[in-house]
Amino acid sequence: DEAELRAHFEATVAADRRVEPRDWMPDGYRATLVRQIAQHAHSEIIGMQPEGDWITRAPSLRRKAILFAKVQDEAGHGLYLYGAAETLGADRDELTRRLLSGRQKYSSIFNYPTLTFADVGVIGWLVDGAAICNQVPLCRSSYGPYARAMVRVCKEESFHQRQGYELLWTMMRGTPAQRELVRDAVDRWWWPSLMMFGPPDAASPNSARSMAWRIKRHSNDELRQRFVDMTVPQAERLGVTLPDPELAWNEERGHYDFGTPDFAELARVIGGDGPCNAERLARRTAAHEDGAWVRAAASAHAARRAARERA
Ligand code: 3HC
């Protein structure tokens, strides 16, 4: 009966074992996983746009090949995650409809413009660096398909972060103009990267339940702090100054103190009022409409093949 099923579910989560698609789970657990996994998948797919704009304008064949591989990886991450959402009974077409109608979101970070090629390096270093901080704990999420998707994503994410840092390393040893491009890009992306981790814990409506169900293993503020602690030494080695006058090592805490991100800006960007929200959704909508004939042809082919097998 349901009491026994619930007790078994709770014992599984408490023992850090995995909940699998066929296991009984509370409706709220299923719903919050579909919500988070779908938004994670949407983020990967929309995230292809900011960097994708630079594939045709990369400064060398090597940079073009690296960027192309990274953007292709993001598409793959989206597909793993839509697949994980489908194991919970979600319908992929319905998730796309919710994204295109604004009922489901994607990460705020992808609503900022990529103005120069230095942005490609800074996105790899800061945005994929933040993603690694957020996604490594998700490899231990209580829901099996999500955790397993994250293991593969994190392996590819390390290449994304490394290639971004190496690009900036090269530019910082280039001309003064290249160093200026890096400084400008770091100034534009630093605070939005901190906002990626979500609102502060005190204003995070989903965290308590997500942590109780061991979907989320650390709070938004903990991961934000972990990202700052990891990134400041990298910025020093790179020779860039992060745009936060309050940034300072706190020996007592064993962490860096840093300023407060503009969470009002985060709320505006999540709400649709960021620099590129309309453009990102318009391009995703156009791609979906342009691809309608492919979906129709694939469905017709599948139907004909099923009819042949029945005959
Ligand atoms: N962008 C958009 N929405 C955000 C957000 C952000 N940066 N931060 C929080 N939100 C939304 C949440 O989705 C939630 O809204 P909802 O209830 O309508 O879904 C609301 O703001 C309140 O936030 P909570 O902290 O209560 O929500 P969560 O517990 O879901 O925590 C999260 C937010 C930390 C982003 C969590 O959802 C998460 O870990 N998601 C999976 C990882 C992910 O999406 N990473 C981001 C980008 S993907 C990526 O990095 C690609 C890489 O290759 C570059």
py3Dmol code that shows the C-alpha trace and the ligand (Angstrom):
import py3Dmol

protein = """\
ATOM      1  CA  ASP A   1       0.000   0.000   0.000  1.00  0.00           C
ATOM      2  CA  GLU A   2       1.016   3.653  -0.379  1.00  0.00           C
ATOM      3  CA  ALA A   3       2.419   3.943   3.170  1.00  0.00           C
ATOM      4  CA  GLU A   4       4.830   1.064   2.498  1.00  0.00           C
ATOM      5  CA  LEU A   5       5.779   2.523  -0.903  1.00  0.00           C
ATOM      6  CA  ARG A   6       6.424   5.944   0.654  1.00  0.00           C
ATOM      7  CA  ALA A   7       8.505   4.359   3.432  1.00  0.00           C
ATOM      8  CA  HIS A   8      10.557   2.464   0.824  1.00  0.00           C
ATOM      9  CA  PHE A   9      11.069   5.682  -1.204  1.00  0.00           C
ATOM     10  CA  GLU A  10      12.203   7.600   1.885  1.00  0.00           C
ATOM     11  CA  ALA A  11      14.559   4.781   2.953  1.00  0.00           C
ATOM     12  CA  THR A  12      16.067   4.748  -0.568  1.00  0.00           C
ATOM     13  CA  VAL A  13      16.726   8.509  -0.516  1.00  0.00           C
ATOM     14  CA  ALA A  14      18.009   8.452   3.076  1.00  0.00           C
ATOM     15  CA  ALA A  15      20.460   5.661   2.206  1.00  0.00           C
ATOM     16  CA  ASP A  16      21.776   7.675  -0.766  1.00  0.00           C
ATOM     17  CA  ARG A  17      20.516   4.952  -3.129  1.00  0.00           C
ATOM     18  CA  ARG A  18      18.996   5.819  -6.507  1.00  0.00           C
ATOM     19  CA  VAL A  19      15.281   6.231  -7.301  1.00  0.00           C
ATOM     20  CA  GLU A  20      14.624   4.674 -10.728  1.00  0.00           C
ATOM     21  CA  PRO A  21      11.865   5.380 -13.269  1.00  0.00           C
ATOM     22  CA  ARG A  22       9.729   2.361 -12.324  1.00  0.00           C
ATOM     23  CA  ASP A  23       9.940   3.060  -8.566  1.00  0.00           C
ATOM     24  CA  TRP A  24       7.032   4.639  -6.712  1.00  0.00           C
ATOM     25  CA  MET A  25       7.741   8.336  -6.014  1.00  0.00           C
ATOM     26  CA  PRO A  26       5.730  11.227  -4.502  1.00  0.00           C
ATOM     27  CA  ASP A  27       3.967  13.352  -7.153  1.00  0.00           C
ATOM     28  CA  GLY A  28       5.895  16.388  -5.859  1.00  0.00           C
ATOM     29  CA  TYR A  29       9.228  14.618  -6.374  1.00  0.00           C
ATOM     30  CA  ARG A  30       8.289  13.760  -9.967  1.00  0.00           C
ATOM     31  CA  ALA A  31       6.975  17.267 -10.636  1.00  0.00           C
ATOM     32  CA  THR A  32      10.014  19.138  -9.301  1.00  0.00           C
ATOM     33  CA  LEU A  33      12.358  16.824 -11.220  1.00  0.00           C
ATOM     34  CA  VAL A  34      10.475  17.409 -14.499  1.00  0.00           C
ATOM     35  CA  ARG A  35      10.595  21.139 -13.749  1.00  0.00           C
ATOM     36  CA  GLN A  36      14.349  21.230 -13.053  1.00  0.00           C
ATOM     37  CA  ILE A  37      15.474  18.709 -15.699  1.00  0.00           C
ATOM     38  CA  ALA A  38      13.365  20.379 -18.408  1.00  0.00           C
ATOM     39  CA  GLN A  39      14.782  23.803 -17.576  1.00  0.00           C
ATOM     40  CA  HIS A  40      18.264  22.342 -17.508  1.00  0.00           C
ATOM     41  CA  ALA A  41      17.679  20.832 -20.973  1.00  0.00           C
ATOM     42  CA  HIS A  42      16.174  24.095 -22.293  1.00  0.00           C
ATOM     43  CA  SER A  43      19.293  25.909 -20.965  1.00  0.00           C
ATOM     44  CA  GLU A  44      21.629  23.636 -22.904  1.00  0.00           C
ATOM     45  CA  ILE A  45      19.720  24.107 -26.166  1.00  0.00           C
ATOM     46  CA  ILE A  46      19.278  27.891 -25.841  1.00  0.00           C
ATOM     47  CA  GLY A  47      22.907  28.064 -24.660  1.00  0.00           C
ATOM     48  CA  MET A  48      23.978  27.029 -28.175  1.00  0.00           C
ATOM     49  CA  GLN A  49      22.951  30.445 -29.540  1.00  0.00           C
ATOM     50  CA  PRO A  50      25.318  32.914 -27.789  1.00  0.00           C
ATOM     51  CA  GLU A  51      28.482  31.008 -28.764  1.00  0.00           C
ATOM     52  CA  GLY A  52      27.031  29.603 -31.997  1.00  0.00           C
ATOM     53  CA  ASP A  53      27.011  33.178 -33.329  1.00  0.00           C
ATOM     54  CA  TRP A  54      30.824  33.063 -33.370  1.00  0.00           C
ATOM     55  CA  ILE A  55      31.363  29.760 -35.210  1.00  0.00           C
ATOM     56  CA  THR A  56      31.405  31.469 -38.633  1.00  0.00           C
ATOM     57  CA  ARG A  57      33.609  34.289 -37.287  1.00  0.00           C
ATOM     58  CA  ALA A  58      36.206  32.314 -35.297  1.00  0.00           C
ATOM     59  CA  PRO A  59      39.731  33.763 -35.838  1.00  0.00           C
ATOM     60  CA  SER A  60      41.295  30.428 -36.881  1.00  0.00           C
ATOM     61  CA  LEU A  61      40.322  26.949 -38.069  1.00  0.00           C
ATOM     62  CA  ARG A  62      41.484  25.549 -34.704  1.00  0.00           C
ATOM     63  CA  ARG A  63      39.239  27.931 -32.743  1.00  0.00           C
ATOM     64  CA  LYS A  64      36.356  27.200 -35.124  1.00  0.00           C
ATOM     65  CA  ALA A  65      36.753  23.426 -34.666  1.00  0.00           C
ATOM     66  CA  ILE A  66      36.898  23.725 -30.855  1.00  0.00           C
ATOM     67  CA  LEU A  67      33.853  26.022 -30.718  1.00  0.00           C
ATOM     68  CA  PHE A  68      31.912  23.812 -33.126  1.00  0.00           C
ATOM     69  CA  ALA A  69      32.636  20.762 -30.947  1.00  0.00           C
ATOM     70  CA  LYS A  70      31.531  22.612 -27.806  1.00  0.00           C
ATOM     71  CA  VAL A  71      28.233  23.830 -29.288  1.00  0.00           C
ATOM     72  CA  GLN A  72      27.529  20.313 -30.574  1.00  0.00           C
ATOM     73  CA  ASP A  73      28.183  18.990 -27.037  1.00  0.00           C
ATOM     74  CA  GLU A  74      25.574  21.411 -25.657  1.00  0.00           C
ATOM     75  CA  ALA A  75      22.999  19.995 -28.089  1.00  0.00           C
ATOM     76  CA  GLY A  76      23.877  16.508 -26.856  1.00  0.00           C
ATOM     77  CA  HIS A  77      23.531  17.591 -23.219  1.00  0.00           C
ATOM     78  CA  GLY A  78      20.060  18.882 -24.036  1.00  0.00           C
ATOM     79  CA  LEU A  79      19.084  15.554 -25.610  1.00  0.00           C
ATOM     80  CA  TYR A  80      20.384  13.492 -22.627  1.00  0.00           C
ATOM     81  CA  LEU A  81      18.348  15.719 -20.312  1.00  0.00           C
ATOM     82  CA  TYR A  82      15.130  15.659 -22.389  1.00  0.00           C
ATOM     83  CA  GLY A  83      15.593  11.869 -22.374  1.00  0.00           C
ATOM     84  CA  ALA A  84      15.896  11.914 -18.562  1.00  0.00           C
ATOM     85  CA  ALA A  85      12.712  14.029 -18.341  1.00  0.00           C
ATOM     86  CA  GLU A  86      10.873  11.496 -20.550  1.00  0.00           C
ATOM     87  CA  THR A  87      11.672   8.707 -18.028  1.00  0.00           C
ATOM     88  CA  LEU A  88       9.416  10.677 -15.634  1.00  0.00           C
ATOM     89  CA  GLY A  89       6.556  10.641 -18.123  1.00  0.00           C
ATOM     90  CA  ALA A  90       7.189  14.112 -19.545  1.00  0.00           C
ATOM     91  CA  ASP A  91       6.396  14.594 -23.240  1.00  0.00           C
ATOM     92  CA  ARG A  92       9.200  16.274 -25.199  1.00  0.00           C
ATOM     93  CA  ASP A  93       6.838  18.177 -27.502  1.00  0.00           C
ATOM     94  CA  GLU A  94       4.966  19.508 -24.457  1.00  0.00           C
ATOM     95  CA  LEU A  95       8.242  20.639 -22.855  1.00  0.00           C
ATOM     96  CA  THR A  96       9.160  22.495 -26.066  1.00  0.00           C
ATOM     97  CA  ARG A  97       5.712  24.131 -26.127  1.00  0.00           C
ATOM     98  CA  ARG A  98       6.216  25.287 -22.503  1.00  0.00           C
ATOM     99  CA  LEU A  99       9.639  26.728 -23.365  1.00  0.00           C
ATOM    100  CA  LEU A 100       8.390  28.581 -26.456  1.00  0.00           C
ATOM    101  CA  SER A 101       5.358  29.945 -24.596  1.00  0.00           C
ATOM    102  CA  GLY A 102       7.523  31.149 -21.680  1.00  0.00           C
ATOM    103  CA  ARG A 103       5.845  28.818 -19.176  1.00  0.00           C
ATOM    104  CA  GLN A 104       9.207  27.119 -18.641  1.00  0.00           C
ATOM    105  CA  LYS A 105      12.493  28.939 -18.357  1.00  0.00           C
ATOM    106  CA  TYR A 106      16.136  28.403 -19.200  1.00  0.00           C
ATOM    107  CA  SER A 107      19.239  29.703 -17.420  1.00  0.00           C
ATOM    108  CA  SER A 108      19.376  33.494 -17.088  1.00  0.00           C
ATOM    109  CA  ILE A 109      23.001  33.520 -18.234  1.00  0.00           C
ATOM    110  CA  PHE A 110      22.092  32.867 -21.873  1.00  0.00           C
ATOM    111  CA  ASN A 111      20.146  36.118 -22.124  1.00  0.00           C
ATOM    112  CA  TYR A 112      23.323  38.217 -22.320  1.00  0.00           C
ATOM    113  CA  PRO A 113      24.955  39.146 -25.658  1.00  0.00           C
ATOM    114  CA  THR A 114      28.290  37.789 -26.915  1.00  0.00           C
ATOM    115  CA  LEU A 115      29.901  40.994 -28.230  1.00  0.00           C
ATOM    116  CA  THR A 116      33.465  39.841 -29.079  1.00  0.00           C
ATOM    117  CA  PHE A 117      35.378  36.575 -29.469  1.00  0.00           C
ATOM    118  CA  ALA A 118      36.772  37.071 -25.934  1.00  0.00           C
ATOM    119  CA  ASP A 119      33.205  36.314 -24.781  1.00  0.00           C
ATOM    120  CA  VAL A 120      33.679  32.760 -26.098  1.00  0.00           C
ATOM    121  CA  GLY A 121      36.670  32.354 -23.757  1.00  0.00           C
ATOM    122  CA  VAL A 122      34.927  33.971 -20.800  1.00  0.00           C
ATOM    123  CA  ILE A 123      31.796  31.826 -21.286  1.00  0.00           C
ATOM    124  CA  GLY A 124      33.950  28.677 -21.312  1.00  0.00           C
ATOM    125  CA  TRP A 125      35.905  29.802 -18.235  1.00  0.00           C
ATOM    126  CA  LEU A 126      33.141  31.387 -16.091  1.00  0.00           C
ATOM    127  CA  VAL A 127      29.795  30.015 -17.355  1.00  0.00           C
ATOM    128  CA  ASP A 128      30.979  26.438 -17.905  1.00  0.00           C
ATOM    129  CA  GLY A 129      33.033  26.770 -14.710  1.00  0.00           C
ATOM    130  CA  ALA A 130      29.842  27.710 -12.833  1.00  0.00           C
ATOM    131  CA  ALA A 131      28.030  24.873 -14.591  1.00  0.00           C
ATOM    132  CA  ILE A 132      30.667  22.430 -13.335  1.00  0.00           C
ATOM    133  CA  CYS A 133      30.181  23.659  -9.744  1.00  0.00           C
ATOM    134  CA  ASN A 134      26.435  23.163 -10.156  1.00  0.00           C
ATOM    135  CA  GLN A 135      26.495  19.894 -12.110  1.00  0.00           C
ATOM    136  CA  VAL A 136      29.130  17.847 -10.250  1.00  0.00           C
ATOM    137  CA  PRO A 137      26.891  17.525  -7.139  1.00  0.00           C
ATOM    138  CA  LEU A 138      23.984  16.633  -9.455  1.00  0.00           C
ATOM    139  CA  CYS A 139      25.940  13.457 -10.367  1.00  0.00           C
ATOM    140  CA  ARG A 140      24.848  12.305  -6.879  1.00  0.00           C
ATOM    141  CA  SER A 141      21.220  13.380  -7.315  1.00  0.00           C
ATOM    142  CA  SER A 142      18.762  10.819  -5.928  1.00  0.00           C
ATOM    143  CA  TYR A 143      17.049  10.325  -9.318  1.00  0.00           C
ATOM    144  CA  GLY A 144      19.066   7.752 -11.310  1.00  0.00           C
ATOM    145  CA  PRO A 145      18.596   8.918 -14.919  1.00  0.00           C
ATOM    146  CA  TYR A 146      19.392  12.556 -13.985  1.00  0.00           C
ATOM    147  CA  ALA A 147      22.522  11.619 -12.012  1.00  0.00           C
ATOM    148  CA  ARG A 148      23.786   9.355 -14.802  1.00  0.00           C
ATOM    149  CA  ALA A 149      23.178  12.040 -17.467  1.00  0.00           C
ATOM    150  CA  MET A 150      25.244  14.425 -15.329  1.00  0.00           C
ATOM    151  CA  VAL A 151      28.258  12.082 -15.205  1.00  0.00           C
ATOM    152  CA  ARG A 152      28.672  12.272 -18.982  1.00  0.00           C
ATOM    153  CA  VAL A 153      27.837  16.012 -19.098  1.00  0.00           C
ATOM    154  CA  CYS A 154      30.495  16.816 -16.497  1.00  0.00           C
ATOM    155  CA  LYS A 155      33.230  15.016 -18.457  1.00  0.00           C
ATOM    156  CA  GLU A 156      32.472  17.156 -21.518  1.00  0.00           C
ATOM    157  CA  GLU A 157      32.014  20.314 -19.406  1.00  0.00           C
ATOM    158  CA  SER A 158      35.652  20.047 -18.226  1.00  0.00           C
ATOM    159  CA  PHE A 159      36.797  20.307 -21.874  1.00  0.00           C
ATOM    160  CA  HIS A 160      34.477  23.354 -22.280  1.00  0.00           C
ATOM    161  CA  GLN A 161      35.985  25.117 -19.286  1.00  0.00           C
ATOM    162  CA  ARG A 162      39.592  24.229 -20.234  1.00  0.00           C
ATOM    163  CA  GLN A 163      39.281  25.470 -23.811  1.00  0.00           C
ATOM    164  CA  GLY A 164      37.808  28.781 -22.604  1.00  0.00           C
ATOM    165  CA  TYR A 165      40.610  29.332 -20.097  1.00  0.00           C
ATOM    166  CA  GLU A 166      43.268  28.431 -22.704  1.00  0.00           C
ATOM    167  CA  LEU A 167      41.763  30.929 -25.173  1.00  0.00           C
ATOM    168  CA  LEU A 168      41.920  33.708 -22.547  1.00  0.00           C
ATOM    169  CA  TRP A 169      45.450  32.633 -21.543  1.00  0.00           C
ATOM    170  CA  THR A 170      46.484  33.108 -25.202  1.00  0.00           C
ATOM    171  CA  MET A 171      44.743  36.488 -25.533  1.00  0.00           C
ATOM    172  CA  MET A 172      46.231  37.775 -22.259  1.00  0.00           C
ATOM    173  CA  ARG A 173      49.694  37.076 -23.770  1.00  0.00           C
ATOM    174  CA  GLY A 174      48.698  38.769 -27.015  1.00  0.00           C
ATOM    175  CA  THR A 175      48.323  42.443 -27.895  1.00  0.00           C
ATOM    176  CA  PRO A 176      47.051  45.204 -25.562  1.00  0.00           C
ATOM    177  CA  ALA A 177      43.871  45.248 -27.681  1.00  0.00           C
ATOM    178  CA  GLN A 178      43.330  41.522 -26.969  1.00  0.00           C
ATOM    179  CA  ARG A 179      43.896  42.085 -23.251  1.00  0.00           C
ATOM    180  CA  GLU A 180      41.308  44.893 -23.358  1.00  0.00           C
ATOM    181  CA  LEU A 181      38.793  42.539 -25.044  1.00  0.00           C
ATOM    182  CA  VAL A 182      39.301  40.016 -22.204  1.00  0.00           C
ATOM    183  CA  ARG A 183      38.934  42.681 -19.494  1.00  0.00           C
ATOM    184  CA  ASP A 184      35.712  43.979 -21.085  1.00  0.00           C
ATOM    185  CA  ALA A 185      34.252  40.454 -21.393  1.00  0.00           C
ATOM    186  CA  VAL A 186      35.144  39.540 -17.775  1.00  0.00           C
ATOM    187  CA  ASP A 187      33.487  42.762 -16.554  1.00  0.00           C
ATOM    188  CA  ARG A 188      30.274  41.890 -18.456  1.00  0.00           C
ATOM    189  CA  TRP A 189      30.038  38.225 -17.511  1.00  0.00           C
ATOM    190  CA  TRP A 190      31.264  38.041 -13.873  1.00  0.00           C
ATOM    191  CA  TRP A 191      28.091  39.102 -12.040  1.00  0.00           C
ATOM    192  CA  PRO A 192      25.639  37.260 -14.375  1.00  0.00           C
ATOM    193  CA  SER A 193      27.746  34.112 -13.762  1.00  0.00           C
ATOM    194  CA  LEU A 194      27.206  34.474  -9.999  1.00  0.00           C
ATOM    195  CA  MET A 195      23.469  34.952 -10.620  1.00  0.00           C
ATOM    196  CA  MET A 196      23.373  31.588 -12.503  1.00  0.00           C
ATOM    197  CA  PHE A 197      23.354  29.830  -9.129  1.00  0.00           C
ATOM    198  CA  GLY A 198      19.899  31.228  -8.401  1.00  0.00           C
ATOM    199  CA  PRO A 199      18.412  33.504  -5.748  1.00  0.00           C
ATOM    200  CA  PRO A 200      19.912  33.623  -2.245  1.00  0.00           C
ATOM    201  CA  ASP A 201      18.971  30.648  -0.044  1.00  0.00           C
ATOM    202  CA  ALA A 202      16.525  32.782   1.959  1.00  0.00           C
ATOM    203  CA  ALA A 203      14.629  33.507  -1.281  1.00  0.00           C
ATOM    204  CA  SER A 204      14.809  30.038  -2.850  1.00  0.00           C
ATOM    205  CA  PRO A 205      11.324  28.442  -2.726  1.00  0.00           C
ATOM    206  CA  ASN A 206      12.423  25.066  -4.155  1.00  0.00           C
ATOM    207  CA  SER A 207      15.647  24.453  -2.232  1.00  0.00           C
ATOM    208  CA  ALA A 208      14.291  23.011   1.019  1.00  0.00           C
ATOM    209  CA  ARG A 209      12.297  20.253  -0.681  1.00  0.00           C
ATOM    210  CA  SER A 210      14.936  19.627  -3.368  1.00  0.00           C
ATOM    211  CA  MET A 211      17.577  19.180  -0.670  1.00  0.00           C
ATOM    212  CA  ALA A 212      15.327  16.987   1.499  1.00  0.00           C
ATOM    213  CA  TRP A 213      14.808  14.741  -1.542  1.00  0.00           C
ATOM    214  CA  ARG A 214      18.572  14.905  -2.298  1.00  0.00           C
ATOM    215  CA  ILE A 215      17.917  16.220  -5.790  1.00  0.00           C
ATOM    216  CA  LYS A 216      19.898  19.342  -4.881  1.00  0.00           C
ATOM    217  CA  ARG A 217      22.901  18.421  -2.719  1.00  0.00           C
ATOM    218  CA  HIS A 218      24.088  21.947  -1.850  1.00  0.00           C
ATOM    219  CA  SER A 219      22.290  25.262  -1.551  1.00  0.00           C
ATOM    220  CA  ASN A 220      22.492  28.054  -4.131  1.00  0.00           C
ATOM    221  CA  ASP A 221      24.712  30.181  -1.861  1.00  0.00           C
ATOM    222  CA  GLU A 222      27.048  27.272  -1.026  1.00  0.00           C
ATOM    223  CA  LEU A 223      27.661  26.564  -4.725  1.00  0.00           C
ATOM    224  CA  ARG A 224      28.054  30.275  -5.499  1.00  0.00           C
ATOM    225  CA  GLN A 225      30.719  30.504  -2.763  1.00  0.00           C
ATOM    226  CA  ARG A 226      32.442  27.349  -4.084  1.00  0.00           C
ATOM    227  CA  PHE A 227      32.555  28.905  -7.570  1.00  0.00           C
ATOM    228  CA  VAL A 228      34.083  32.176  -6.268  1.00  0.00           C
ATOM    229  CA  ASP A 229      36.692  30.285  -4.220  1.00  0.00           C
ATOM    230  CA  MET A 230      37.643  28.215  -7.290  1.00  0.00           C
ATOM    231  CA  THR A 231      37.707  31.117  -9.757  1.00  0.00           C
ATOM    232  CA  VAL A 232      39.558  33.919  -7.949  1.00  0.00           C
ATOM    233  CA  PRO A 233      42.969  32.116  -8.033  1.00  0.00           C
ATOM    234  CA  GLN A 234      42.388  31.336 -11.731  1.00  0.00           C
ATOM    235  CA  ALA A 235      41.721  35.035 -12.409  1.00  0.00           C
ATOM    236  CA  GLU A 236      44.962  35.946 -10.619  1.00  0.00           C
ATOM    237  CA  ARG A 237      46.958  33.444 -12.711  1.00  0.00           C
ATOM    238  CA  LEU A 238      45.290  34.777 -15.834  1.00  0.00           C
ATOM    239  CA  GLY A 239      46.137  38.348 -14.843  1.00  0.00           C
ATOM    240  CA  VAL A 240      42.548  39.658 -14.915  1.00  0.00           C
ATOM    241  CA  THR A 241      40.849  41.705 -12.177  1.00  0.00           C
ATOM    242  CA  LEU A 242      37.320  40.589 -11.256  1.00  0.00           C
ATOM    243  CA  PRO A 243      34.885  43.541 -11.100  1.00  0.00           C
ATOM    244  CA  ASP A 244      34.057  43.278  -7.379  1.00  0.00           C
ATOM    245  CA  PRO A 245      35.823  45.688  -4.970  1.00  0.00           C
ATOM    246  CA  GLU A 246      34.559  43.619  -2.008  1.00  0.00           C
ATOM    247  CA  LEU A 247      36.384  40.490  -3.184  1.00  0.00           C
ATOM    248  CA  ALA A 248      38.898  39.543  -0.448  1.00  0.00           C
ATOM    249  CA  TRP A 249      40.219  36.360   1.174  1.00  0.00           C
ATOM    250  CA  ASN A 250      38.719  35.885   4.652  1.00  0.00           C
ATOM    251  CA  GLU A 251      41.179  33.755   6.665  1.00  0.00           C
ATOM    252  CA  GLU A 252      38.646  33.179   9.431  1.00  0.00           C
ATOM    253  CA  ARG A 253      35.998  31.813   7.074  1.00  0.00           C
ATOM    254  CA  GLY A 254      38.492  30.072   4.784  1.00  0.00           C
ATOM    255  CA  HIS A 255      36.573  31.557   1.856  1.00  0.00           C
ATOM    256  CA  TYR A 256      36.580  34.701  -0.279  1.00  0.00           C
ATOM    257  CA  ASP A 257      34.203  37.463   0.813  1.00  0.00           C
ATOM    258  CA  PHE A 258      32.447  38.995  -2.182  1.00  0.00           C
ATOM    259  CA  GLY A 259      29.794  41.569  -3.020  1.00  0.00           C
ATOM    260  CA  THR A 260      26.073  40.848  -3.376  1.00  0.00           C
ATOM    261  CA  PRO A 261      24.863  40.042  -6.893  1.00  0.00           C
ATOM    262  CA  ASP A 262      21.979  42.170  -8.181  1.00  0.00           C
ATOM    263  CA  PHE A 263      19.157  39.685  -7.536  1.00  0.00           C
ATOM    264  CA  ALA A 264      16.632  42.221  -8.841  1.00  0.00           C
ATOM    265  CA  GLU A 265      18.424  41.958 -12.199  1.00  0.00           C
ATOM    266  CA  LEU A 266      18.250  38.142 -11.943  1.00  0.00           C
ATOM    267  CA  ALA A 267      14.495  38.330 -11.317  1.00  0.00           C
ATOM    268  CA  ARG A 268      14.049  40.681 -14.304  1.00  0.00           C
ATOM    269  CA  VAL A 269      16.094  38.424 -16.604  1.00  0.00           C
ATOM    270  CA  ILE A 270      14.240  35.286 -15.423  1.00  0.00           C
ATOM    271  CA  GLY A 271      10.996  37.192 -15.955  1.00  0.00           C
ATOM    272  CA  GLY A 272      11.879  37.762 -19.617  1.00  0.00           C
ATOM    273  CA  ASP A 273      13.369  41.258 -19.394  1.00  0.00           C
ATOM    274  CA  GLY A 274      17.040  40.461 -20.082  1.00  0.00           C
ATOM    275  CA  PRO A 275      19.076  41.888 -23.010  1.00  0.00           C
ATOM    276  CA  CYS A 276      18.482  38.930 -25.358  1.00  0.00           C
ATOM    277  CA  ASN A 277      15.402  37.021 -24.121  1.00  0.00           C
ATOM    278  CA  ALA A 278      13.182  37.912 -27.099  1.00  0.00           C
ATOM    279  CA  GLU A 279      15.920  37.136 -29.639  1.00  0.00           C
ATOM    280  CA  ARG A 280      16.757  33.765 -28.041  1.00  0.00           C
ATOM    281  CA  LEU A 281      13.124  32.607 -27.970  1.00  0.00           C
ATOM    282  CA  ALA A 282      12.442  33.936 -31.488  1.00  0.00           C
ATOM    283  CA  ARG A 283      15.367  31.906 -32.872  1.00  0.00           C
ATOM    284  CA  ARG A 284      14.317  28.784 -30.948  1.00  0.00           C
ATOM    285  CA  THR A 285      10.737  29.203 -32.231  1.00  0.00           C
ATOM    286  CA  ALA A 286      11.946  29.652 -35.822  1.00  0.00           C
ATOM    287  CA  ALA A 287      14.174  26.553 -35.547  1.00  0.00           C
ATOM    288  CA  HIS A 288      11.207  24.549 -34.218  1.00  0.00           C
ATOM    289  CA  GLU A 289       8.944  25.706 -37.049  1.00  0.00           C
ATOM    290  CA  ASP A 290      11.632  25.179 -39.717  1.00  0.00           C
ATOM    291  CA  GLY A 291      12.091  21.650 -38.377  1.00  0.00           C
ATOM    292  CA  ALA A 292       8.375  20.725 -38.476  1.00  0.00           C
ATOM    293  CA  TRP A 293       8.786  18.931 -41.842  1.00  0.00           C
ATOM    294  CA  VAL A 294      11.565  16.730 -40.412  1.00  0.00           C
ATOM    295  CA  ARG A 295       9.329  15.664 -37.507  1.00  0.00           C
ATOM    296  CA  ALA A 296       6.416  15.010 -39.912  1.00  0.00           C
ATOM    297  CA  ALA A 297       8.635  12.925 -42.234  1.00  0.00           C
ATOM    298  CA  ALA A 298      10.066  10.917 -39.312  1.00  0.00           C
ATOM    299  CA  SER A 299       6.555  10.216 -37.944  1.00  0.00           C
ATOM    300  CA  ALA A 300       5.282   9.180 -41.414  1.00  0.00           C
ATOM    301  CA  HIS A 301       8.293   6.888 -41.859  1.00  0.00           C
ATOM    302  CA  ALA A 302       7.752   5.329 -38.412  1.00  0.00           C
ATOM    303  CA  ALA A 303       4.037   4.798 -39.150  1.00  0.00           C
ATOM    304  CA  ARG A 304       4.768   3.151 -42.550  1.00  0.00           C
ATOM    305  CA  ARG A 305       7.394   0.889 -40.964  1.00  0.00           C
ATOM    306  CA  ALA A 306       5.014  -0.096 -38.129  1.00  0.00           C
ATOM    307  CA  ALA A 307       2.284  -0.874 -40.712  1.00  0.00           C
ATOM    308  CA  ARG A 308       4.724  -3.035 -42.692  1.00  0.00           C
ATOM    309  CA  GLU A 309       5.713  -4.950 -39.538  1.00  0.00           C
ATOM    310  CA  ARG A 310       2.029  -5.528 -38.686  1.00  0.00           C
ATOM    311  CA  ALA A 311       1.250  -6.755 -42.248  1.00  0.00           C
TER     312      ALA A 311
END
"""
ligand_1 = """\
54
3HC
N 18.004 31.170 -14.487
C 16.684 30.920 -14.665
N 15.848 30.563 -13.672
C 16.380 30.439 -12.446
C 17.743 30.653 -12.175
C 18.567 31.045 -13.268
N 19.867 31.280 -13.107
N 17.964 30.442 -10.853
C 16.771 30.120 -10.320
N 15.826 30.115 -11.266
C 14.399 29.878 -11.069
C 14.122 28.451 -10.627
O 13.928 27.616 -11.753
C 12.831 28.666 -9.832
O 11.760 28.885 -10.728
P 10.671 27.733 -11.019
O 10.140 27.308 -9.671
O 9.663 28.385 -11.906
O 11.448 26.621 -11.709
C 13.045 30.029 -9.172
O 13.991 30.715 -9.987
C 13.502 29.950 -7.723
O 14.784 29.373 -7.672
P 15.082 28.125 -6.716
O 16.458 28.282 -6.166
O 13.954 27.950 -5.731
O 14.982 26.942 -7.775
P 15.839 25.587 -7.861
O 15.833 24.862 -6.547
O 15.341 24.885 -9.050
O 17.367 26.084 -8.100
C 18.900 25.993 -9.969
C 17.726 26.755 -9.311
C 20.092 26.036 -9.039
C 19.223 26.638 -11.332
C 18.469 24.537 -10.159
O 17.270 24.508 -10.889
C 19.499 23.685 -10.906
O 20.475 23.262 -10.324
N 19.216 23.396 -12.201
C 20.029 22.437 -12.973
C 21.311 23.051 -13.472
C 21.123 24.172 -14.472
O 20.050 24.443 -14.933
N 22.245 24.858 -14.771
C 22.204 26.102 -15.466
C 22.546 26.203 -16.865
S 22.855 24.836 -17.871
C 24.473 25.055 -18.191
O 25.111 25.564 -17.333
C 25.016 24.647 -19.541
C 26.500 24.667 -19.575
O 26.921 23.775 -20.556
C 26.994 26.032 -19.864
"""
view = py3Dmol.view(width=600, height=400)
view.addModel(protein, "pdb")
view.setStyle({"model": 0}, {"cartoon": {"style": "trace"}})
view.addModel(ligand_1, "xyz")
view.setStyle({"model": 1}, {"stick": {}})
view.zoomTo()
view.show()
